[in-house]
């Protein structure tokens, strides 16, 4: 026979886990200093420009 599960406790545990995951995600997004976010964005843009510069086909603009 299966174990008896208190649905209220299971629901609260599930909600706490979801809130914990959301808090961890927010710490990553909002916990980085502005200078760090700008550096990461600048590196991403430089990589995009470098990649676009190595394209063999024109992008359609003449």
Secondary structure, DSSP 8 states (H G I E B T S, - for coil): ------HHHHHHHHHHHHHHHHHHHHHHHHSS-HHHHHHHHHHHHHHHHHHHHT-SS--S--
